[in-house]
Amino acid sequence: MKYIFLYIILFLSVSYAQEDNRIVAIGDSLVGKLVNGESVRELHGNVVMTQGAVRITCDKAIQYLARNEADLIGNVVVTQDSIVIKTIQGHYFGNTKIAYSNHGIDLTDGHVQLHSKNGNYYFDEKRSYFYEDVKLKEGVSNLAALRLNYFDDEDKAVAGGNVIVSDTASTILADSLIYFRNSKNTFAFNNIRIYNSTDRIAIFGERLEDYGQNKYTKIWENPLLVRIDTTSSGELDTLVISSKLMEAFDDSSQKLIATDDVKMFKRGFASKNSQTFFYRAIDEIQTFKREGDELPPVIWSDETQLSGDSVYIFTKDNRLTRINMNSNATIISEHKDKPFRYDQISGKAVKIFFSKDGIERTDVAGNVLSIYYVYDESEPNGLVKSSSESAKIYFADDEVQDVRLYGKPATEYHPENLLEGKEKEFTIPAFRLFPNKPTKESLLSGNKKVLFYLTKDSAYYAAKLNPKRGKP
């Protein structure tokens, strides 16, 4: 007898539990019928359906009693706590507490607004899965993707397929992306492109981490930066930078750091080094020889090679104005008309001043050694070797015009007839030519993906990065 009694209690408990999970529905009118042996109720006008904290309103509902499901038709609104879902037609699964629509769906939780053609909302998990033409909006930020999972309790969005994130400052494109709303942290993966129309910058890479509250972003796996500048004459001048890692600080320093195998090209200017600091707010570039580096930072300005343990580059209005080099500084300038003829300067510190036409003056301090070739009305006329404590060298058309030595100056003149074929014997101790000068073609052609996206995204690129000139 006690076993029968326990069975009855267990049966009643299950029955009441099932009854508590049933969808409760009311409407202006109700019609009950059997469809293929299944009990169905049709509700018309001001339909209200509830299941625990879930509340549904619509114009019409078809309730499947045995399955504990319902078709929802016309002005459908589904709510739970702060979650509000709207669609014109959908379906609700009572046993699993899942709402579904493939007729366009909108969701808001009080913080974000979600829209897509199709979507599911899992009430027990407080998670939505939207797919096809997905759009998420939060404040001034917008996200678009082919598919998206949004977790309400975590305020986390996981998007995939042609992901585009944009705000008033920039646009990020990627294959997939994870976004945390509270911390503003973003993690993006594969085929990443960042376009900043204000700074005319495009950055490419395969991995991105952006920590919004800390205003810090890092990009790695073949990052490459392209910036469209304009010369004083209105011509396009493209800056290209590649490295192994790029880090951006959008704080008061407005700093970009490129690290490991850094290569840079800009018209008439190129560089190779292990780490470069770009300060956007003050138009200054800094690079240093790090501990363990075999080679110092190397810069090419037209046909002039510069190197030093630390190099500071100053620009104004997208034009090079000054370069400061400290410790083991050398300048080597090639004469194209004669093989292996190089003007050479070394010293502890060097300052190079540029005009619109090229190098204007060079100041050298500390253990100055120099070799420069002399010309008489464009005809070679020997060379001068000199040493001093400091020096000033004046240029015209990127060629030495005058050298002034200060502090124990010493000079040697070598006539032209003694130089022919012996040019390699006339070098300063620090003389070294560095190979593989970066070019725009070498930096871009090695990355077909970048060229593809520069073309693929050309409409955005032309309109946003360079609105006056069109394609870069």
PAKOL-726115 format. One record per residue (C-alpha): x, y, z; residue in one letter. Coordinates in steps of 0.5 Angstrom, whole numbers. Example, Ala and Ser with C-alpha at 12.3 -4.5 7.8 and 13.67 -1.06 7.14 Angstrom:
! residues 2
SITE    east   north      up   resn
SITE      25      -9      16      a
SITE      27      -2      14      s
//
This chain:
! residues 472
SITE    east   north      up   resn
SITE       0       0       0      m
SITE       6       5       2      k
SITE       9       4      -5      y
SITE       2       6      -8      i
SITE       2      12      -4      f
SITE       9      14      -6      l
SITE       7      13     -13      y
SITE       1      17     -13      i
SITE       5      23      -9      i
SITE      10      23     -14      l
SITE       5      23     -20      f
SITE       2      29     -17      l
SITE       8      32     -16      s
SITE      10      31     -23      v
SITE       3      33     -26      s
SITE       4      40     -22      y
SITE      11      41     -24      a
SITE       8      40     -31      q
SITE       2      45     -30      e
SITE       6      50     -27      d
SITE      11      50     -34      n
SITE       4      51     -38      r
SITE       3      57     -42      i
SITE      -3      61     -40      v
SITE      -6      64     -45      a
SITE     -12      69     -46      i
SITE     -15      73     -51      g
SITE     -22      77     -54      d
SITE     -24      70     -57      s
SITE     -22      63     -56      l
SITE     -23      57     -61      v
SITE     -21      50     -59      g
SITE     -21      44     -64      k
SITE     -17      38     -66      l
SITE     -12      38     -72      v
SITE      -9      32     -74      n
SITE     -11      29     -67      g
SITE      -8      35     -63      e
SITE     -11      39     -59      s
SITE     -10      47     -61      v
SITE     -13      53     -59      r
SITE     -14      59     -63      e
SITE     -14      66     -59      l
SITE     -16      72     -63      h
SITE     -15      80     -61      g
SITE     -11      82     -55      n
SITE      -8      76     -54      v
SITE      -4      75     -47      v
SITE       0      69     -46      m
SITE       5      68     -39      t
SITE       9      63     -37      q
SITE      13      65     -30      g
SITE      17      71     -32      a
SITE      16      71     -39      v
SITE      10      75     -42      r
SITE       7      75     -49      i
SITE       2      80     -53      t
SITE       0      79     -60      c
SITE      -6      80     -64      d
SITE      -7      72     -65      k
SITE      -4      66     -63      a
SITE      -5      58     -64      i
SITE      -3      54     -58      q
SITE      -1      47     -58      y
SITE      -3      44     -52      l
SITE       1      38     -52      a
SITE       7      41     -54      r
SITE       6      47     -50      n
SITE       8      51     -56      e
SITE       5      57     -59      a
SITE       5      61     -66      d
SITE       5      68     -65      l
SITE       2      73     -70      i
SITE       2      80     -71      g
SITE       5      86     -67      n
SITE       8      80     -62      v
SITE      12      83     -56      v
SITE      15      78     -51      v
SITE      18      81     -45      t
SITE      22      78     -39      q
SITE      25      83     -34      d
SITE      29      88     -38      s
SITE      29      84     -44      i
SITE      24      86     -50      v
SITE      23      83     -56      i
SITE      19      85     -62      k
SITE      17      82     -69      t
SITE      11      81     -73      i
SITE      11      73     -73      q
SITE      14      68     -69      g
SITE      14      62     -65      h
SITE      15      60     -57      y
SITE      17      54     -54      f
SITE      14      53     -47      g
SITE      18      47     -45      n
SITE      25      50     -47      t
SITE      23      57     -46      k
SITE      25      59     -53      i
SITE      22      65     -57      a
SITE      24      64     -65      y
SITE      22      69     -71      s
SITE      24      69     -78      n
SITE      20      75     -80      h
SITE      25      80     -77      g
SITE      26      81     -70      i
SITE      28      87     -65      d
SITE      31      86     -58      l
SITE      33      91     -53      t
SITE      35      90     -46      d
SITE      36      97     -44      g
SITE      43      98     -46      h
SITE      43      95     -53      v
SITE      39      95     -59      q
SITE      39      88     -63      l
SITE      36      87     -70      h
SITE      36      81     -75      s
SITE      32      77     -80      k
SITE      32      71     -76      n
SITE      33      70     -69      g
SITE      32      66     -62      n
SITE      32      68     -55      y
SITE      33      63     -50      y
SITE      30      66     -43      f
SITE      33      61     -38      d
SITE      40      62     -41      e
SITE      38      70     -42      k
SITE      42      69     -49      r
SITE      40      71     -56      s
SITE      42      68     -62      y
SITE      41      72     -68      f
SITE      43      71     -76      y
SITE      43      74     -82      e
SITE      43      82     -83      d
SITE      45      82     -75      v
SITE      45      89     -73      k
SITE      47      92     -66      l
SITE      47      99     -63      k
SITE      50     102     -57      e
SITE      50     109     -56      g
SITE      54     112     -62      v
SITE      57     105     -63      s
SITE      54     100     -69      n
SITE      56      93     -70      l
SITE      54      89     -76      a
SITE      55      81     -77      a
SITE      52      75     -81      l
SITE      51      72     -74      r
SITE      51      74     -67      l
SITE      50      71     -60      n
SITE      49      76     -54      y
SITE      49      74     -47      f
SITE      45      79     -43      d
SITE      48      77     -36      d
SITE      55      78     -38      e
SITE      54      84     -43      d
SITE      58      80     -48      k
SITE      57      80     -56      a
SITE      60      74     -60      v
SITE      60      76     -67      a
SITE      62      72     -73      g
SITE      62      73     -81      g
SITE      63      80     -84      n
SITE      64      83     -78      v
SITE      64      91     -78      i
SITE      64      95     -72      v
SITE      64     103     -72      s
SITE      63     109     -68      d
SITE      64     117     -69      t
SITE      72     116     -70      a
SITE      73     109     -73      s
SITE      71     103     -77      t
SITE      73      95     -75      i
SITE      72      90     -80      l
SITE      74      82     -78      a
SITE      72      75     -79      d
SITE      70      75     -72      s
SITE      69      79     -66      l
SITE      68      79     -58      i
SITE      65      85     -55      y
SITE      64      86     -47      f
SITE      60      92     -46      r
SITE      61      94     -39      n
SITE      69      94     -40      s
SITE      69      96     -47      k
SITE      74      91     -49      n
SITE      74      88     -56      t
SITE      78      82     -59      f
SITE      78      81     -66      a
SITE      80      75     -70      f
SITE      83      74     -78      n
SITE      82      79     -84      n
SITE      82      85     -79      i
SITE      82      92     -82      r
SITE      81      99     -78      i
SITE      80     105     -82      y
SITE      80     112     -78      n
SITE      78     117     -83      s
SITE      80     123     -78      t
SITE      87     121     -78      d
SITE      87     118     -85      r
SITE      89     111     -83      i
SITE      88     104     -85      a
SITE      91      98     -80      i
SITE      91      91     -82      f
SITE      93      85     -78      g
SITE      90      78     -76      e
SITE      89      79     -68      r
SITE      87      85     -65      l
SITE      85      87     -57      e
SITE      82      93     -55      d
SITE      81      95     -48      y
SITE      77     101     -49      g
SITE      77     104     -42      q
SITE      84     104     -42      n
SITE      85     107     -49      k
SITE      90     101     -51      y
SITE      90      97     -57      t
SITE      94      92     -60      k
SITE      95      89     -66      i
SITE      99      83     -68      w
SITE     100      77     -73      e
SITE     103      81     -79      n
SITE     100      88     -78      p
SITE     101      94     -83      l
SITE      99     101     -83      l
SITE      97     105     -89      v
SITE      96     113     -88      r
SITE      94     117     -93      i
SITE      98     124     -93      d
SITE      98     130     -97      t
SITE     104     134     -99      t
SITE     104     142    -100      s
SITE     102     141    -107      s
SITE      96     137    -106      g
SITE      99     130    -108      e
SITE      98     124    -105      l
SITE     104     121    -100      d
SITE     103     115     -97      t
SITE     106     112     -91      l
SITE     107     105     -90      v
SITE     109     101     -84      i
SITE     110      94     -82      s
SITE     112      90     -76      s
SITE     111      84     -72      k
SITE     107      88     -66      l
SITE     103      95     -66      m
SITE     100      98     -60      e
SITE      96     104     -60      a
SITE      95     109     -54      f
SITE      89     114     -55      d
SITE      91     117     -48      d
SITE      94     124     -48      s
SITE     100     121     -51      s
SITE      97     119     -57      q
SITE     102     114     -58      k
SITE     103     108     -63      l
SITE     109     103     -62      i
SITE     111      99     -67      a
SITE     116      93     -65      t
SITE     120      88     -68      d
SITE     122      88     -75      d
SITE     120      95     -76      v
SITE     120      97     -83      k
SITE     117     104     -86      m
SITE     116     108     -92      f
SITE     114     115     -94      k
SITE     116     119    -100      r
SITE     123     120    -100      g
SITE     124     117     -93      f
SITE     125     110     -91      a
SITE     127     106     -84      s
SITE     129     100     -81      k
SITE     129      98     -74      n
SITE     127      94     -68      s
SITE     122      99     -65      q
SITE     119     106     -66      t
SITE     115     110     -62      f
SITE     110     115     -66      f
SITE     107     121     -62      y
SITE     101     123     -67      r
SITE      99     129     -63      a
SITE     106     132     -63      i
SITE     108     130     -70      d
SITE     115     126     -67      e
SITE     118     119     -68      i
SITE     123     116     -64      q
SITE     127     110     -65      t
SITE     132     107     -60      f
SITE     137     101     -61      k
SITE     135      96     -56      r
SITE     139      92     -51      e
SITE     141      86     -55      g
SITE     140      89     -62      d
SITE     145      87     -67      e
SITE     143      93     -72      l
SITE     142     100     -70      p
SITE     136     104     -73      p
SITE     137     106     -80      v
SITE     134     111     -84      i
SITE     134     113     -91      w
SITE     132     120     -93      s
SITE     133     120    -101      d
SITE     140     118    -102      e
SITE     142     119     -95      t
SITE     143     114     -90      q
SITE     143     115     -83      l
SITE     144     111     -77      s
SITE     145     112     -69      g
SITE     143     109     -63      d
SITE     137     113     -62      s
SITE     134     117     -67      v
SITE     128     123     -66      y
SITE     124     125     -72      i
SITE     120     131     -73      f
SITE     115     133     -78      t
SITE     110     139     -79      k
SITE     105     139     -84      d
SITE     107     132     -86      n
SITE     114     134     -88      r
SITE     120     132     -85      l
SITE     123     138     -81      t
SITE     129     135     -77      r
SITE     132     129     -75      i
SITE     136     128     -68      n
SITE     141     122     -68      m
SITE     145     121     -61      n
SITE     151     116     -60      s
SITE     154     113     -66      n
SITE     151     117     -71      a
SITE     153     117     -78      t
SITE     151     120     -84      i
SITE     153     117     -91      i
SITE     150     120     -98      s
SITE     152     117    -104      e
SITE     154     121    -111      h
SITE     150     117    -116      k
SITE     155     120    -122      d
SITE     161     116    -119      k
SITE     161     109    -116      p
SITE     162     108    -109      f
SITE     163     115    -108      r
SITE     160     117    -101      y
SITE     160     123     -97      d
SITE     161     121     -90      q
SITE     160     124     -83      i
SITE     160     121     -76      s
SITE     160     124     -69      g
SITE     157     123     -62      k
SITE     151     127     -64      a
SITE     148     130     -70      v
SITE     142     134     -72      k
SITE     140     135     -79      i
SITE     135     140     -81      f
SITE     131     140     -87      f
SITE     127     145     -92      s
SITE     122     143     -97      k
SITE     127     142    -102      d
SITE     131     137     -98      g
SITE     137     137     -93      i
SITE     139     144     -91      e
SITE     144     144     -86      r
SITE     147     138     -81      t
SITE     150     140     -74      d
SITE     155     135     -71      v
SITE     158     135     -64      a
SITE     163     130     -61      g
SITE     169     126     -64      n
SITE     167     129     -71      v
SITE     170     125     -77      l
SITE     168     127     -84      s
SITE     169     125     -92      i
SITE     166     129     -97      y
SITE     168     130    -104      y
SITE     169     136    -108      v
SITE     166     139    -114      y
SITE     168     144    -119      d
SITE     163     146    -123      e
SITE     160     139    -123      s
SITE     166     136    -124      e
SITE     169     132    -119      p
SITE     176     135    -116      n
SITE     178     130    -110      g
SITE     176     129    -103      l
SITE     177     132     -96      v
SITE     178     128     -90      k
SITE     177     132     -83      s
SITE     176     132     -76      s
SITE     174     136     -70      s
SITE     170     137     -64      e
SITE     164     140     -68      s
SITE     162     142     -75      a
SITE     156     145     -79      k
SITE     155     142     -86      i
SITE     151     146     -91      y
SITE     148     143     -97      f
SITE     144     145    -103      a
SITE     141     140    -108      d
SITE     143     135    -103      d
SITE     150     136    -104      e
SITE     155     139     -99      v
SITE     157     146    -101      q
SITE     160     148     -95      d
SITE     164     145     -88      v
SITE     165     149     -82      r
SITE     170     146     -77      l
SITE     170     148     -70      y
SITE     175     145     -64      g
SITE     182     143     -66      k
SITE     180     142     -74      p
SITE     184     138     -78      a
SITE     184     137     -86      t
SITE     187     133     -91      e
SITE     186     134     -98      y
SITE     186     128    -103      h
SITE     187     130    -111      p
SITE     182     127    -116      e
SITE     188     123    -120      n
SITE     189     119    -113      l
SITE     182     117    -112      l
SITE     180     114    -119      e
SITE     179     106    -117      g
SITE     181     107    -110      k
SITE     174     110    -107      e
SITE     173     104    -102      k
SITE     180     106     -99      e
SITE     177     113     -96      f
SITE     172     111     -91      t
SITE     171     113     -84      i
SITE     171     107     -78      p
SITE     164     107     -77      a
SITE     162     107     -85      f
SITE     157     101     -86      r
SITE     152     101     -92      l
SITE     145      97     -90      f
SITE     142      93     -95      p
SITE     134      92     -96      n
SITE     132      99     -96      k
SITE     124      99     -95      p
SITE     120     101    -101      t
SITE     112     102    -102      k
SITE     112      96    -107      e
SITE     116      91    -102      s
SITE     112      93     -96      l
SITE     105      92    -100      l
SITE     107      87    -105      s
SITE     109      82    -100      g
SITE     102      83     -97      n
SITE      97      81    -102      k
SITE      91      81     -97      k
SITE      92      88     -96      v
SITE      92      90    -103      l
SITE      86      86    -104      f
SITE      82      90     -98      y
SITE      85      96    -100      l
SITE      81      95    -107      t
SITE      75      91    -104      k
SITE      74      97     -99      d
SITE      76     102    -104      s
SITE      69     106    -103      a
SITE      70     107     -96      y
SITE      77     108     -96      y
SITE      76     113    -102      a
SITE      70     117     -98      a
SITE      73     117     -91      k
SITE      80     117     -91      l
SITE      81     121     -97      n
SITE      75     125     -99      p
SITE      78     130    -103      k
SITE      82     126    -108      r
SITE      79     119    -109      g
SITE      83     113    -109      k
SITE      90     112    -105      p
//
